């Protein structure tokens, strides 16, 4: 009994949705664009300046 998968050619390269932002400042990230990441960072930064909208953390901000 064969249990292996059929060979459909090379395995496609996996690409992560994660990006490396370690060289960027928070201000640079917020100024980049109007993405979900930018929106989340703005909410987190606003919360640090003075809590107005309660968020449980980064995942909740997304």
C-alpha positions in Angstrom: 0.0 0.0 0.0 1.5 3.3 -1.0 0.9 6.2 1.4 2.9 9.0 -0.2 1.5 11.8 -2.1 1.9 11.9 -5.9 4.8 13.9 -7.2 3.3 17.0 -8.8 6.7 18.7 -9.3 8.7 21.0 -7.1 7.2 22.2 -3.8 6.1 25.8 -4.2 8.0 28.4 -2.2 6.2 29.4 0.9 6.0 33.1 1.5 5.2 34.6 4.9 2.9 37.5 5.3 5.2 38.8 8.1 7.5 41.7 7.3 10.7 42.8 9.0 10.1 46.2 10.4 13.0 46.2 12.9 14.9 48.9 11.1 11.9 51.3 11.0 10.8 53.7 13.7 7.1 53.8 14.8 6.8 57.2 13.1 8.0 55.8 9.8 5.7 52.8 10.0 2.7 55.1 10.7 3.6 57.4 7.8 3.9 54.6 5.3 0.3 54.0 4.1 -3.2 53.3 5.3 -2.9 49.6 5.8 -4.3 47.5 8.6 -0.8 47.6 10.2 -0.7 51.4 10.1 -4.2 51.6 11.5 -3.2 49.3 14.4 0.0 51.2 15.1 -1.9 54.5 15.2 -4.4 53.0 17.7 -1.6 51.7 19.9 0.3 55.0 19.7 -2.8 56.9 20.6 -3.5 54.6 23.5 0.0 55.3 24.9 -0.5 59.1 24.6 -3.8 59.0 26.4 -6.3 56.0 26.5 -9.5 56.9 24.7 -10.4 53.5 23.2 -9.8 50.4 25.2 -8.0 47.7 23.3 -6.8 44.4 24.7 -3.6 44.3 22.7 -2.1 44.2 19.2 -4.4 41.4 18.0 -7.5 43.3 19.1 -6.3 46.4 17.4 -6.1 44.5 14.1 
